[in-house]
Amino acid sequence: MGRKVLPPTYLLVAIMIMLALHLVFPVIKVIPTPWNILGIVPLACGVALNLAADKAFREAGTTVKPFEESTVLVTSGVFRLSRNPMYLGYVLILIGIAIMVRSLVPYVVIPVFAVLMDRIFISVEEGMLAGNLGQAWSAYAEKVRRWI
């Protein structure tokens, strides 16, 4: 089986595309300096969400990698707020970067990234969880939203 491209690679590519779009097509500066520094807030929240989710997976002794079988359903901590806090964190990181670069065009990458994560990873992962964890997954999915 070939090696799959993992979500952090998609995040890195999305960041590079956002920065390239900003440099090539800066279009409209929507956030004036020094207010663009506030982009640090969603960026830091996104990093914190990812670190908290990764820690929860490690503490539960289950995999963080997509397409690998989860042994435990993690429902505590950040997983009480979102079924996919790592993907939500990635989106927050992208929002923070878009705010910091100030131009409008990088924002087009964010919804495309979110849809890709949903189609390539989230739907597959949630299908695997439903198959492996049955009623426990169904009960959790009914209580907690996919994103927020």
C-alpha positions in Angstrom: 0.0 0.0 0.0 1.4 3.4 -0.9 2.1 6.1 1.6 -0.7 8.5 2.0 -0.3 12.3 2.2 -1.1 13.3 5.8 -3.1 16.4 6.8 -0.1 18.5 8.0 1.2 18.3 4.4 -2.1 19.7 3.1 -1.8 22.5 5.7 1.7 23.4 4.6 0.7 23.4 1.0 -2.4 25.6 1.8 -0.1 28.1 3.7 2.3 28.2 0.8 -0.6 28.8 -1.7 -2.0 31.6 0.6 1.3 33.3 0.8 1.9 33.0 -3.0 -1.5 34.4 -3.8 -0.9 37.3 -1.4 2.4 38.1 -3.1 1.2 37.7 -6.7 -2.4 39.0 -6.3 -2.5 41.2 -3.1 -5.8 42.6 -4.4 -7.3 44.5 -1.4 -5.7 45.1 1.9 -8.7 44.4 4.2 -7.0 44.6 7.6 -4.8 47.6 8.4 -1.5 47.4 10.3 -1.2 47.0 13.3 -4.6 45.2 13.5 -3.3 42.4 11.4 -1.2 41.3 14.4 -4.5 40.0 15.9 -4.2 37.1 13.5 -1.9 35.6 16.1 -5.1 34.9 18.2 -6.7 32.3 15.8 -3.3 31.0 14.8 -2.4 30.3 18.5 -5.8 28.8 19.2 -5.4 26.5 16.2 -2.0 25.4 17.4 -3.3 24.9 20.9 -6.3 22.8 19.6 -3.9 20.6 17.7 -1.6 20.1 20.6 -4.5 19.3 23.0 -6.0 16.8 20.6 -2.7 15.1 20.0 -2.1 14.9 23.7 -5.6 13.4 24.2 -4.9 10.7 21.6 -1.5 9.9 23.1 -3.0 9.6 26.6 -5.8 7.4 25.3 -3.2 5.2 23.5 -4.8 5.5 20.1 -3.5 6.7 16.8 -3.5 10.2 15.5 -2.9 9.2 11.9 -5.8 9.1 9.5 -6.7 5.8 7.9 -5.2 3.8 10.8 -7.7 2.0 13.1 -8.6 3.8 16.3 -8.6 1.6 19.4 -10.4 4.1 21.6 -13.0 6.8 21.1 -11.7 10.0 22.6 -14.6 12.1 23.8 -13.1 14.3 26.5 -11.2 17.6 26.5 -11.3 19.4 23.1 -13.3 16.4 21.7 -16.3 17.5 23.8 -16.4 20.6 21.6 -15.6 19.2 18.2 -15.3 15.7 16.7 -12.4 17.0 14.6 -10.5 19.6 16.7 -7.3 19.1 14.7 -8.9 20.0 11.4 -10.7 22.9 13.1 -7.3 23.9 14.4 -5.8 23.8 10.9 -8.6 26.1 9.7 -7.9 28.5 12.6 -4.2 28.6 11.7 -5.1 29.5 8.1 -7.5 32.2 9.3 -4.8 33.6 11.5 -2.3 33.7 8.6 -4.9 35.3 6.3 -5.5 38.0 8.9 -1.7 38.6 9.3 -1.0 39.0 5.6 -3.8 41.5 5.3 -5.0 40.9 1.8 -8.3 39.5 0.7 -7.2 36.8 -1.8 -5.7 34.3 0.7 -9.2 33.8 2.2 -10.2 31.8 -0.9 -7.9 29.0 0.2 -9.7 28.4 3.6 -13.0 27.0 2.4 -11.3 24.9 -0.3 -9.0 23.5 2.4 -11.9 22.8 4.8 -13.9 21.0 2.0 -10.8 18.9 1.1 -10.2 17.9 4.7 -13.9 17.0 5.0 -13.9 14.9 1.8 -10.4 13.3 2.0 -10.1 12.7 5.7 -13.1 13.4 8.0 -15.7 11.4 6.1 -13.4 8.5 5.8 -12.3 8.6 9.4 -15.8 9.0 10.7 -16.9 6.0 8.6 -14.1 3.9 10.0 -15.1 5.0 13.5 -18.7 4.1 12.9 -17.7 0.7 11.6 -15.2 0.0 14.4 -17.0 1.5 17.4 -20.6 1.2 16.5 -23.1 2.6 19.0 -20.5 4.4 21.0 -19.6 6.4 17.9 -23.2 7.0 17.0 -24.0 8.4 20.5 -21.0 10.6 20.4 -21.7 11.9 16.9 -25.2 12.8 17.9 -24.0 14.9 20.8 -20.9 16.6 19.3 -20.8 18.5 16.0 -18.3 17.6 13.2 -16.5 21.0 13.3 -18.0 23.3 16.0 
